[in-house]
């Protein structure tokens, strides 16, 4: 799927349990604005209302050349899912501690798709642990690059054309 809009905070604030790919019902001007990457999923969420999945609070800016004077950028948009997927989303919506959030909007086979996740909110200490792990990983990668650069710049290694074991 070619990403157009991504909800970057979602991975930071939630742990993904299960993901779905859904179609979305849009007007032509909304499709044009999404292809121009002019929208936002910040604060957006999914609900199951009357047996239909809908996307709420997703902002798609108005197309400047359209004649929609009464256009609402944050209107509710219907998601196109199979019945069993809608039932899974409804069960998750009723379960305490789970949220239905949109992860991204993209193009797959010339259709606009929304990636929806059943997610569990992270606690503050879980977020801190994840940040620490990421920092350690980044630091170790930097150290490895520094060592590789040091070994390659060593003239003895270049003469032999091989790897020198340095301490």
N, C-alpha and C positions, 0 to 999 in steps of 0.2 A: 504494500500500500504506500503510495506517494503522499507523505504528510503535508497538509496545508496549515493546520492549526494544532498546537499541542498544549495540553494542560500540564505545565512543568511542575507545578506545586503538588500535583496529585501523588507522584511517586515519593515525595518528601513527607507528605502528611498521612498517607495511607499505605497499608499492606494489601496487595492485590490477592484476592481469593480466586476469582474466575473472571475471564474476559469474554466478551461477545463482540461480534462485528455486525452492525445494524445499518440498514439503509435509512435515509432521512428524507422526509417530504419537504421540498423547498420550492420557491418560485425561481424563475429564470434570473432575476436580478440578484437574488441571494447566492445562486450558484456562481455568478460572475464575480461577486465580491469575495467568495471563498477561494476561488481560483487566484484572485489577487492577494490572498492571505490577509484579508481585512476582517478579522473577527476575533473573538476571545471566548475562552471556556472558563475563565476565572469566576468562581462562584456558581458555576452551572451544576445541575444535578438532574437525575432521571427519576421519574415517578411512574407508577403504573396506575392509571385512572380509567375506570370503566372497561377494564380488559385491554387497554391500549397503553403502550409505553410512550411517554412523551419526554422531550428534552426541555427543561426549564432554565431560564436565565442565561442562555447562551447568546452572546451578543454578535450579531452580524450587521455591520454598518450598512446604511442605505446606499444603493448604487446611484451615483450622481446624475446619470442620464436617464433614469427611470422616472415615471410620473406618479409614483406612489407617495401622495401627500400625507396619507394617514398611516404610513409605515411605522411599525413598532420594532426596533432592533432586538428587543428581548422577548419577543412573542414565543409562545409554546409551539414546538414543532414535533410532529408525530414521527416516531421511530418505527421502522418496518422490520419486524422480527417474526420468527415462527412462534406458534402458540406455546410450545413446550419451553421456549426460551423466555417468553413473557411470564409463564408460570414460575420459572426459576427466579426471575427478577422480583415477582410479587412476593414469593416466599422470603427472599432476602430482605425486601423492604419491610416486611412484618417482623423480621428477626431483629432483636435489640443488638446494637453494636455494629451493624452492617450498614453500609451506604452504597448507593448506586451513583457512580460518577462517570462522566465522559472523560476519556483519556486523550483522544485525538480525533480530528476530522481529516480525512484524506480521500484520495481518488484511487479506486480499485476497478480496473476494467471499465473505465470511463463512467463510473457511478460514484457519487459522493457517499462515503461511508463514515460512520461514527463508531469508534471503538469504545465500548462501555464496559466498566468493571464493577464487579461486586467487591467492595473493599472494606477493610476493617481499619478504623482510625488508630494511628500510632500514638503511644504515650510519649511524653517529653523525654524521658530517659532513653527510650528506644531511638528517637531521633538523634540524641547526643551520641549514642553508641555507633550509629551508622555514620555520623560525621567523623568520629574518631577513626573508624575503620577506613574510610575513604582517604583521610589524611595520611594514615600509615601506608596505605597502598601507593599513594602518590609519592610519598617520600622514598619508599623502597624502589620505585621505578626511576626516580631521579638519581638515586645512588647507583643503580645498575648502569644507567646511561653514562654517569660520570666515570665509572670504572672502565666501561668499554672504550670511552673516548681516551682515557689515560693509557690503556693498553695499546690502542691503535697508534697513538702519537709517539709511542716508544720506538726509537730508531732500531733497536735490536729486533723487534717484532717485524718491522717492515722489511728488514734484510732477509730474514728467514722465511717470510711469507706465511707465517703460521701464528699460532697463539702462544703467548708467553704467560706463564703462570706467575702472577705477581702477588705479593702479600700486602 
